[in-house]
Amino acid sequence: MQGPIIYKSSAGSGKTYNLVSEYLRLVIPDPWRYKHILAITFTNKATEEMKSRIVQALFRLANLTEEQQEQDAQYQMLQQVLVQQGKEQLSVQQQAQKALSLILNDYGSFSVSTIESFMQRIIRSFTRELNIQLGYEIEMKQDVVLNSIVDAVLMEAGQKQTLTRLFQGFIDQKLEEEKSWHVEIDVKKLGRELFQEQFQELSIQSGEETDPLETTLSFDSRLWAIRKNFENGMRDISRKALALIQRYGLSVEDFFRKSSGPAGYLYRIGQAGKVDRYKPNSYAMQAYHQPEKWYTKSAAAPLRAQIEAVVANGLGDLLAEAIHLYESQSMAYTSAIEVHKTLYSFGLIHELEKQLKHYRRENNLLLISDTNFLLGSIIRGQEDAPFIFEKVGTRYQYYLLDEFQDTSNMQWENLFPLIADALAQGTGALMVGDVKQSIYRWRNGNMRLLMDGAEKRLLELGQSIQLQHLTHNWRTAKAVVAFNNQFFRRASQALSQQFEQEDHEQIFIRAYETVEQQAQKSNIEGYVRIEAFPGRKPKDPPETPSWQELAMQRCLEIINELKADGFEGKDIMLLVRRNREGIAIAEYLQQHEVKVNSAESLLVASHPGVQLLTAALKHLQNESNPVAAAAVRYYHARMQQQRQIDHQVFGHTQKIVEHFDAQKDALRKLPLYACVQRLQHIFPKLAEPNAYVQGFLEAVHSYCSSQDTSISGFLDWWEAEKQTRAIAGTSDPDAVQIMTIHKAKGLEFPVVILPFAEWNMPPDSRDIIWVKSPRLSPYQAFEYIPLQPSGKLEETYFRHEYQQELIMSYLDNLNLLYVAFTRPQYRLYVLTKAQEPPKNGIKSISHLLATVATPRQLNGNFLQEAPLLFETGSPHKISPKPTEGADIAGKQVFTLSEHPQTDIDLNQVVGIRYSSNRFVKSDILTRQERITAGELLHEALAHLRTPQELEPALEKLLHKGYLTPQQLPTLKAQLRQVVSHPLAAGWYDGSWEVRNECEIITHRGEVLRPDRIMLKDQLALVVDYKSGQENSRHHRQVKGYMQALKEMGYSTVKGYVYYIRSGEIVEVQL
């Protein structure tokens, strides 16, 4: 492999197979090359699969008979590679045996890794250069951190005046929008933005604000001034117009179109409130251009004369003034309103960011989301390959990047120097991905990198790019492939036409330009069926089933039909968009005695019965909490299966539940577990057999066994624990599987059912997008601004940014549908809401299906068009039993678990090596020998207190993989020389209390870590080992240690720098 190669794949096209083949092309000619190949994936599961597939392929190639070799396409391809490289004397079989042996005996150098693991490995090797305290930890559970910093901000709300004013504004804004003002939930949602790359990038650009809270409050007053100036101007025009109309003895009803006409417009602009009422409608615009449009054609002559007079004497001018004011200031006005919706959020996120920095320092940890940002901050501004990648970049010569469509901007910028370095050396890089399966933009994935971004960067390096499209589908039956070819070609065209006026670079067409596939599975035709169900209308009787209820009934029928056709439950996958949909369908199927297996849908906390119990406990804890009382009434109504829940359940005067109200005092006196059991009997539905409620009781019992039994303590514990508690799934082959579409990416199933194929395509207005501030007053106070995406942004300074977000949201949701439709091998069932083809644009998946699934667009059998009932292919009775892990060619399957392991001490064969030669090529080890030797000596001294511990310390380093047996004699001699130094001999005689690499926390919160502290009564000696040349910085560092020991109460403190390579010991004076 030479130069950059980009594979643009599609679902089922053998992406992993091609990656493995490329790996084989590299290691078969040179088995030792495995040390210089880095393959990057995006999940641990994908990492293990790729490792297994590579080892499996090598094992297969190493064990083929001569006859099999002649018939094996992969073997013959690799033999041709050897011929092309002038190595025809070698055999693929021998090379595969050698490569397999090398990899299995040096598995730690078999570099297939997630991108996070790879970046973390770099960070751990360069903590000093990155100014990271030793002993830091990686925090994977970001919600734990988020809860802590939110609590810290809320605790300060009543103490800091500006922060309190900000919270008051935040709550007032929520009330103005008639939204929930549950501050903690909203602030937590806001805090999640801290972990997003977009915010981190903008935070870099904005720099540090002197006082973001004060700046936010000042900005608030300036936005209000813009709003009031516009509203007062309109109100003044309205007042003058109505006075003039009244002076002429007229009313709004006398004019053309009455309240909807031009006079009605002048009346509306005087009413406080919504931006929509300020926009002139078509009748107002007609009257502005044509005076005769102020009255009807049938108006009596006297009335017509009166209207003409009032228009001529000022009313027409007032209409013109109002329209001019709207056209000149409405964008500023609407922009101020939209920015104001999230202004307080902006101020709060600065406070959350400050608390997050404090939390990191206090706990000496990095978040998993910090990794790319931290490395990026080092890379930024470097002209050559950044020093942090120097060692790694010169070790790896080949890069294989899987799922490239999910790579983020920061990840790409951090990887690019390595790839550029490899390409400059004449080696290669392979990037594989599918834009159509990019569904992780919310996790920072940027599909545009695969679309053209990576190509542009590589072309700037003067590289010739090999671009290949994988067009064969090895997974799916031909009828399903043919349907997807048609549907997604038409769908991308329909969405492209909807946005044809926007500068979106035909992104839908470009994303789906490679959608056409050729089905390779020809033995079974396959089957697709789409069914739409009518929605319940407002005037329908309460007992009328919703479309979702009809879909669940039909889903049950389909499952029974499939089992009758020979499929087992494990062959059937139900894909849902949201967890709550999975919960609903799982509960419905369980009620009808269908076994289910689902990770997301079986969370204990997701069940309404458990939510009723937690709401009841919250109410018992604080009876004055109206939210908890309303939650009890609401979930009780849900458990009673009321179709329409009356809003009276949220009223303050409404009784909760009669028996519950009567027993509240008694419940509070009971131990926690007994209290929950009593609640089960108060709410009879909870006493019925229910795995979720039983799971909750087990959680309560677990808590009571190790904690106090208070309700408040349990509720705090449950808030942190609830995402980890799920009812047990089943491995029964008759259990139907349920999974979210996101989780199903990369998987395949014989049958897929979408029970609820309906979700919105525009962005959720509750989300936040970050935009650059316009260079206009007062927005220049900030570099960036958070906004809620809604159609109202079309009339603001932020129209372009909103359009980009809107288009990307539509593409995200089209991709989500593509992932769902391409999971089945044989059958696809789609259940959706019945819709007419939309007149005002596609807004949801049901709209898209109604638009595309028509006789003019698709080939197939339309059993009926309204509601939609479509099918194509043939539902043959089959019972597929695909072998898990089988390769595309269907050859012998090999997995590591089939080969027994001998009983060997793990420390003898596996170790973690921290020395720098772990990351460099053998051809540059010479220049690293001095650094490596110093690091080994330093590490050994950390394990050494007396000369008697020398042998055990070296044995420990050997077992951990820090050094090789060949390095052992040299290191032992160096250590003996260090501990026998005349000035230092007394330090190692066993008479001191020794603390090696012990942390000291100063009163300022700094963490110091001297190499060696020796204590004897009130005397303290501190020694720092250095392997380099003498430097004044070393003296300052030891002085800091000495000062800290002084502050700890030691009367006599001495400090030394021991230059272990030269043998010089320098005393440091405080």
FISEPA-517532 format. One record per residue (C-alpha): residue in one letter; x, y, z. Coordinates in steps of 0.2 Angstrom, whole numbers, plus 5000, padded with zeros to 4 digits. Layout:
BEGIN
AXYZ;...
// end
This chain:
BEGIN
M500050005000;Q500750174995;G499950344996;P498150375002;I496750264998;I494950305002;Y493550175001;K491750235000;S490750095006;S488850055008;A487949945020;G488449755018;S489849795006;G491149705015;K492049855023;T492849755037;Y493349615024;N494249745013;L495149815028;V495749645033;S496349615016;E497349775015;Y498149725032;L498549555024;R499349645009;L500549725021;V501049585032;I501149445020;P502649515011;D503449565027;P502749485043;W503749595054;R502749745047;Y501349705060;K502349815072;H502249965061;I500349965056;L499050055066;A497250015063;I495950125071;T494150085075;F492850175085;T492150045097;N492949915108;K491749785099;A492449835082;T494249825088;E493949655095;E493049605079;M494449665068;K495849585078;S494849415077;R494549435059;I496449465055;V497049325066;Q495649215058;A496149255041;L498049225044;F497549055053;R496549005037;L497849055025;A499148965035;N498148795035;L497548785017;T497948625008;E498748644991;E497048604982;Q496248744993;Q497548864989;E497248854970;Q495448884973;D495549024986;A495349194978;Q496149284993;Y497649164993;Q497949194975;M497749374977;L499149384990;Q500249264980;Q500149394966;V500649534978;L502149434982;V502549414964;Q502349604961;Q503549644975;G504849524968;K504649394982;E503949254971;Q505049124980;L504049154996;S502349064999;V500849145006;Q500649005018;Q502349015026;Q502149205027;A500449185035;Q501149065048;K502649175052;A501449335054;L500249235065;S501649175076;L502349345078;I500749425082;L500149295095;N501849295103;D501949485104;Y500049525105;G500449695114;S501249765097;F499649705087;S499049885086;V497149885083;S496450015094;T494950135096;I495450305093;E495150355111;S496350215117;F497650275105;M497550455111;Q497550405129;R499150305126;I500050455119;I499450565134;R500050445147;S501750445139;F501950635139;T501150685155;R502650805159;E502550885142;L500750915144;N500850975162;I499750845169;Q500050785187;L500650615189;G499350485195;Y497950565186;E496450465181;I495250455166;E493450485171;M492350395159;K490650435167;Q490450615162;D488750615170;V489550595187;V490650745184;L489150845177;N488050815193;S489450875204;I489851035195;V487951075193;D487751045212;A489251165215;V488451305204;L486751285212;M487551295229;E488351465225;A486751535217;G486151615233;Q487851675238;K488451765222;Q487351915218;T487751905199;L487451715198;T485851735208;R485251865195;L485651755181;F484651615188;Q483151725191;G483251775173;F483451595167;I481851545177;D480951705171;Q481351655153;K480751485155;L479051545162;E478851675148;E479051525136;E477851425146;K479051285148;S479651185163;W480751285175;H481551135183;V483251225185;E484251075189;I483750975173;D483951125162;V485651165169;K486250985167;K485650975149;L486651145146;G488151075155;R488250925143;E488851055130;L490451075139;F490950895133;Q490550935114;E491950975102;Q491051125095;F490951215112;Q492751175115;E493351245099;L492351405101;S492951415119;I494751415112;Q494351555100;S493451665113;G494851665126;E494451715144;E493151835148;T493551955163;D491851935171;P490651835160;L489151845172;E489252035172;T489452045153;T487951925151;L486852045162;S487452195153;F487152115136;D485352065142;S484952255145;R485552295128;L484452165120;W482952225129;A483252395123;I483252335105;R481552245108;K480752385117;N481352515104;F480452415090;E478952375100;N478652555106;G478852615088;M477552495082;R476452535096;D476552715093;I476052695074;S474652585080;R473952715092;K474052855079;A473152745066;L471752695077;A471552875083;L471452935065;I470152795060;Q469152845075;R469253035071;Y468452995054;G467052895062;L467652725056;S468152565064;V469252415058;E467752325053;D467352455039;F468952415030;F469352275017;R469552105025;K469152185042;S470352115056;S471352025043;G471552175031;P472752325032;A471752415046;G471752255056;Y473652245053;L473852425061;Y472752365075;R473852205078;I475552295079;G474952385094;Q474652235104;A476152175115;G476952015111;K477351905097;V478451945082;D477251865070;R475952005072;Y477252135066;K477452055049;P476352135036;N475252005027;S474752005009;Y473252125012;A474252255020;M475552245006;Q474252264993;A473552415002;Y475252495003;H475452484984;Q473652504979;P472552634989;E470952544982;K471352394992;W470852475008;Y469052445004;T467952314996;K467252334979;S465452324986;A465752464998;A464452604997;A465052764990;P465052865006;L466052735015;R467252725001;A467452915001;Q467752915020;I469052775018;E469952865004;A470053025014;V470752945030;V472052855019;A472553015010;N472653115026;G473853005035;L473352825037;G474252765021;D475752855028;L475652765044;L475452595035;A477052635025;E477952685041;A477552525049;I478052425034;H479652525033;L480052495052;Y479752315050;E480852295035;S482252395043;Q482252335061;S481252165061;M482852065059;A483752155073;Y482152135084;T481951945080;S483751915082;A483651995100;I482151885104;E483051725099;V484651765107;H483751815123;K483051635124;T484751565128;L485651715135;Y485551655153;S486151485147;F487651565140;G488051655156;L487751485166;I488851385155;H490351495158;E490051465177;L489951275174;E491551285164;K492451365178;Q491751235190;L492351095178;K494151165178;H494151165197;Y493450995198;R494850925186;R496151005197;E495450945214;N495250765208;N496750755197;L495850685182;L495450705164;L493750675156;I493750555141;S493050705131;D494650805136;T495850695126;N495650765108;F495550945115;L497150925125;L498150855111;G497450985099;S498051125111;I499751055110;I499751035091;R499051205087;G500351315080;Q501651185077;E502451205060;D503151025059;A502450865065;P502050905083;F503350845096;I501950745105;F501750635090;E503550625085;K503950455093;V502250375088;G502350455071;T504050375067;R503550205073;Y501950175063;Q502150175044;Y500350125039;Y498750185045;L497050105043;L495550205048;D493850125050;E492150205051;F492950365044;Q491250455043;D491150455062;T492850545064;S492750715072;N493650875067;M494850865082;Q495150685079;W495650715061;E496750865065;N497650755078;L497850615067;F498350715051;P500150745056;L500450555058;I499650525042;A500650665033;D502250595041;A501850425035;L501450485017;A503050585017;Q504050425020;G503250345005;T502050225015;G500150235015;A498550265024;L496850185021;M495150275026;V493550175025;G491850235028;D490050265022;V489350445023;K487550365022;Q487950285039;S488450445048;I487250445063;Y488450515077;R488550695073;W487850725091;R489550635096;N490550755085;G490650645070;N490850745054;M490350655038;R491050795027;L492750735031;L492350575021;M491350675008;D492750785003;G493650855018;A495050725019;E495350725000;K495650915000;R496850905014;L497850765006;L497850844989;E498650994998;L500050875002;G500250844983;Q499650664986;S498750564972;I497250484980;Q496550314976;L494650324977;Q493650164977;H491850124979;L491249964986;T489649924976;H489249744980;N488049694994;W488549525002;R487349535016;T485549565010;A484349474999;K484049554981;A482249614984;V482849714999;V484349784990;A483349834975;F482049924987;N483350014996;N484250064979;Q482650144973;F481950214990;F483550314995;R483950374978;R482150454977;A482250504995;S483850604993;Q483150684977;A481550734986;L482550815000;S483750894988;Q482250974979;Q481551044996;F483151134999;E483551184981;Q483551364985;E484851344998;D486751344996;H486951165002;E488051104988;Q486850964984;I487350875000;F485950744999;I486350694981;R488250684985;A487950585001;Y486850454992;E487850454975;T488450284979;V486850204986;E486550094971;Q487149914975;Q487249744967;A486549604977;Q487649454979;K486449344989;S485449274975;N484749114983;I483349204992;E482349344984;G481949435001;Y480349535006;V479949715010;R478249775017;I477749945022;E476049975032;A475350145038;F474050165051;P472850305054;G473150425068;R471850465082;K471050635078;P470550755092;K468650725090;D468850535090;P468150445105;P469350415119;E469350225116;T469950255098;P471650165097;S473150275092;W474250235077;Q475550165089;E474350045097;L473849985080;A475649965075;M476049865091;Q474549745087;R475149725069;C476949695076;L476349555086;E475449475071;I477049485061;I478049405074;N476849255075;E476849245056;L478749245055;K478849105068;A477549005058;D478749035043;G480148945052;F481049095060;E481549095078;G481349235090;K483249275090;D483149305071;I481949445073;M482549625078;L481349765082;L482249935079;V481650085088;R482150275087;R482050305106;N482250205122;R480450245127;E479750165111;G480750005115;I480050005132;A478250015126;I478449875113;A479349765125;E478049785138;Y476649755125;L477449595119;Q477749535136;Q475949555141;H475549445126;E476849315131;V478149355119;K479949335126;V481049495123;N482849525124;S483449705125;A484749805133;E484049985132;S482149935134;L482449845150;L483049985161;V482149975178;A481950165179;S481150175162;H479550085168;P478050195173;G477750085188;V479450125195;Q479250305190;L477650305201;L478650235216;T480050355215;A478750505213;A477850435228;L479450435238;K479950605233;H478250665239;L478450585255;Q480150665257;N479450835253;E477550855254;S477551035248;N478450985232;P477051005219;V478050925205;A478150765214;A476350765219;A475850795200;A477050655195;V476150535207;R474450575199;Y475150565182;Y476050395183;H474550325193;A473450375178;R474750295166;M474750135176;Q472850135175;Q473050145156;Q472050305154;R472050355136;Q471950535138;I472650605155;D471650765160;H472750915165;Q471850925181;V473050795188;F474250935189;G473151045199;H473751095217;T472051055224;Q471750885216;K471950745228;I473350625224;V472650455227;E471450425241;H472250275249;F473950355247;D473450525255;A472750435270;Q474250335274;K475650455271;D476050485289;A476150295292;L477250275277;R478550395283;K478750295299;L479150135290;P480850075285;L481250115267;Y481049935260;A479349905270;C478850075264;V479050025246;Q478149865249;R476649955256;L476650075241;Q476449915230;H474849875239;I474150055239;F474350055220;P473649885215;K474349885198;L476149885206;A475649725215;E475449625199;P476949525193;N478149645185;A479949625182;Y480349805182;V479549835199;Q480349685206;G482049755199;F481649915209;L481349815225;E482949725223;A483849895221;V483049965237;H483549805246;S485349825239;Y485450005245;C484649955263;S485949825265;S487449945264;Q486750115267;D485650205278;T483750185276;S483250365273;I482150415259;S483250565254;G484850455254;F484050325243;L483350455231;D485150525229;W485850355227;W484550305214;E484850455204;A486650405201;E486250215200;K484750205189;Q485550205172;T486450045177;R484949945184;A484049835171;I483049685172;A483949525166;G483749485147;T483649315141;S484749205130;D483249105125;P483349075106;D481449115106;A481649285113;V481349435100;Q482749565101;I482349755103;M483749885100;T483950065096;I484450105078;H486050185084;K486550025094;A486149915078;K487350005067;G488649875060;L487549735064;E486349625054;F484849515057;P483849395047;V482249495050;V482049685054;I480449765060;L480249955063;P478649965074;F478750155075;A479450225059;E479050395063;W480150545070;N480450725066;M481750775053;P482050955058;P483150985073;D482450985090;S482051155096;R482651105114;D484451075107;I485751205106;I486851265092;W488351375093;V488651515081;K489851645078;S489251815084;P488851945070;R490052095070;L488652205075;S488152295091;P487852225104;Y488352055098;Q490252085097;A490352075116;F490451885113;E491351775100;Y490051645100;I488151635105;P487051485109;L485351475100;Q483951355100;P483651295082;S481851345076;G481051415060;K481051585068;L482951595065;E482551615046;E482151795050;T483751835060;Y485551865057;F485851685060;R484851625045;H486351545036;E486851445052;Y485151385055;Q484951325037;Q486551225038;E485951145055;L484251115047;I485051025032;M486250925042;S484750875054;Y483750805039;L485350715032;D485650645050;N483850575050;L483850505032;N485450415037;L484650345052;L483250275041;Y484650205030;V485450115044;A483850045049;F483249985032;T484949905028;R485049795044;P483949645037;Q484649495028;Y482949435021;R481449535027;L481049715031;Y479449765039;V479049955041;L477550015052;T477250205051;K475950335053;A474750365038;Q475050535030;E474550625014;P475950685004;P476450845013;K476051015004;N477251125014;G478751015014;I479350845022;K479450865041;S479450685047;I479850505042;S478050475039;H478050625027;L479550555018;L478750385016;A477150465010;T478150564997;V479250424991;A478250264993;T477050294978;P476750204962;R477650334952;Q479250324963;L479450134968;N479249974959;G478249854969;N476449804974;F475349944981;L473949844989;Q473250004994;E473850184993;A472850265008;P473250215020;L474850155013;L475149965011;F476649915000;E477649754997;T478949694986;G479849524984;S479249364991;P479149305009;H479749135007;K479749015021;I481548995027;S482448965043;P484149045041;K485448995054;P486949115049;T488549075058;E489149215069;G490849275064;A490849185047;D491849275033;I491149335017;A491749185007;G490949065019;K492548975023;Q493148885039;V492748995055;F494149015067;T493949105084;L495149125098;S493949045110;E494148875101;H495948855106;P496348815124;Q497648915133;T498948835144;D499048885162;I500349015162;D500649155174;L499949315165;N501449415171;Q502649305162;V501849345145;V500949505146;G501549675152;I501349865150;R502949945145;Y503050135148;S504750165141;S504850275125;N505550135114;R503750065115;F503250195103;V504750205090;K505350115076;S506950005078;D507950105066;I507850255078;L508150165094;T509950215095;R509550395098;Q508350345111;E509450235121;R510050375133;I508250425137;T507650245139;A509150205151;G508750355161;E506950315162;L507250135167;L508450185181;H507250315187;E505850185188;A506950065197;L507450185210;A505550215213;H505450035219;L507050045230;R507250085248;T508749985253;P510049885243;Q509249725249;E507749775239;L508749785223;E508449615216;P506549605220;A506349785212;L507249725196;E506149565196;K504549665197;L505149785183;L505549625172;H503849545175;K502949715171;G503849725154;Y504749885159;L506449805153;T507049645144;P508149515151;Q509549585140;Q509449755149;L509449675167;P511349665170;T511749845164;L510349915175;K510849815190;A512649875189;Q511950055187;L510850035203;R512349975213;Q513350125208;V511950245213;V511650175230;S513450155234;H513950335231;P514950405246;L513750545249;A512250445247;A512650285255;G511850335272;W510250365262;Y509950185258;D510550105275;G508850065281;S508850185296;W507650305288;E505750305285;V505750315266;R504350385255;N504650355236;E503550465225;C502450505239;E501150645235;I501150805245;I499650915244;T500051095248;H498851225257;R498551295239;G497951135233;E499551095222;V500050915221;L501950885223;R502850715220;P504650715225;D505650555220;R506250515237;I505850585255;M506850515270;L506250555288;K507050535305;D506250635320;Q506250815314;L507450795300;A506850775282;L507850745267;V507150765250;V508050695234;D507550715216;Y508350605203;K508850675186;S509650585171;G510050745161;Q511150895164;E511151015178;N509851145177;S509251285188;R507451225186;H507951065195;H508451175210;R506851275210;Q505851115210;V506751045225;K506551205234;G504651185232;Y504751015240;M505751085254;Q504651225258;A503151105258;L504050995271;K504451145281;E502551195281;M502151015287;G503151045303;Y504950975300;S506151085308;T507651035298;V507451005279;K508850965267;G508650945248;Y509750865235;V509750845216;Y510550675212;Y511150675193;I511150485192;R512050475175;S513550585180;G513550535198;E513550715204;I512450755220;V512050945222;E511351015238;V509951135236;Q509951285249;L508151345254;
// end
